[in-house]
Amino acid sequence: MPTSPRLLRRASAPRGDAAQPLPQEVQEIPIGLRRAAAWSWRILLVVALIALAFWGMSKVMTLVIPLLIALLLTSLLAPVVRLLSEHTFLGRGGASGIVLIGLLLLIAGMLTLAGRQLFSQWSDISQQAVAGFQQLTDWVTGTLGIDTPMINSAIEELTAKLQANSGTIISGALSGVSTVGNVLTGGFIALFSLFFFLAGGSRIWRWTVGLLPREARPATHEAFRRGWKALSAYMRTQVLVAAVDAVGIALGMVGVGLAGYAIPVWLIVFLFSFIPLVGAIVSGIIAVLLVLVLKSWVMALVMVGVVLLVQQIEGNVLQPFLMGKAVELHPLAVFLGVALGSMVAGIAGALFAIPLIAFANATALYLVGRDPSPELGTDESARRAYAPTVRSSRRA
């Protein structure tokens, strides 16, 4: 009876008691220290690879950020595309095109409406700002005892510094022009990628999984499904929370007599709400300052109360009940993730930190044997697609 190569390899392998003894100087090192050293260089290697990956992405940030935006929008819009392709005559590509056009029309309509209201009220804003600055000057001179010549001297000194640094200001303006060009380029990349992610994202993913080792493909695919479900739930919940915050603060603007600015403030609060922790504070400050300039400090205090009330409802009602069910992340993980993302990539890092952590958390839980979404089961089509390669590798 012929002996299999596996048995020959197992028989020829050295037994534990016949292994070569360690050198004396190694034996003198405590086993705990040897294990710590063995783990340390492996951890350092993983950290170095992660740092290298972040460094590489920082060099192509103009490409990375649009791709991440396209992925987030894909997780949000993919159910709409699937609904259209299954219940209408449209194919996957046609449904993706319709959804993309609808998204562009929605964004253009919101920006046009908000911009038109701001431009129509711009003269009032400028006049109220000048009047508010004059009231502030009068309060400083009357209450704090600072005379007008001192204020004029400070203004003249500031003007002189601006003139002395005019070259720096001009170069900054030119860099701002280049930034606008990068934003337009990034927007085109994001829309182009979004269409193909919606139309053929499954095929792109199958090709990507095919680059992995054969044995790792089924588990990677199932882990990705869990991560994608967590990411989609996060995006849907975040849109709902942002809309509720924006409506609450916009109603506050109507209540203080600034109904003409409700839509621009709604748009600002809605967009800033996607930046965890920081966005709500910044958008609330913008709303309060607008009321302070256009109305009075009493109305500004009322607006502060409205902003605090909306944020309390978000933090104590919406986030625990909606976000807690969608993404199981500890508040400390959210805080540290936003801090790390802002340190690595600024505002973009703070924006993408929590969605990426939610995706990574669900993926890692599945890989360690703790399925976060057992109701998903197994993707039978993917299992059949990967099964032949796995069986052939086992025969080999």
Secondary structure, 3 states (H helix, E strand, C coil): CCCCHHHHHHHHCCCCCCCCCCCHHHHCCCHHHHHHHHHHHHHHHHHHHHHHHHHHHHHCHHHHHHHHHHHHHHHHHHHHHHHHHHHCCCCHHHHHHHHHHHHHHHHHHHHHHHHHHHHHCHHHHHHHHHHHHHHHHHHHHHHCCCCHHHHHHHHHHHHHHHHHCHHHHHHHHHHHHHHHHHHHHHHHHHHHHHHHHHHHHHHHHHHHHCCCCHHHHHHHHHHHHHHHHHHHHHHHHHHHHHHHHHHHHHHHHHHCCCHHHHHHHHHHHHHHCCCCCHHHHHHHHHHHHHHHHHCCHHHHHHHHHHHHHHHHHHHHHHHHHHHHHHCCCCHHHHHHHHHHHHHHHHHHHHHHHHHHHHHHHHHHHHHCCCCCCHHHCCCHHHHHHHHHHHHHHHHC
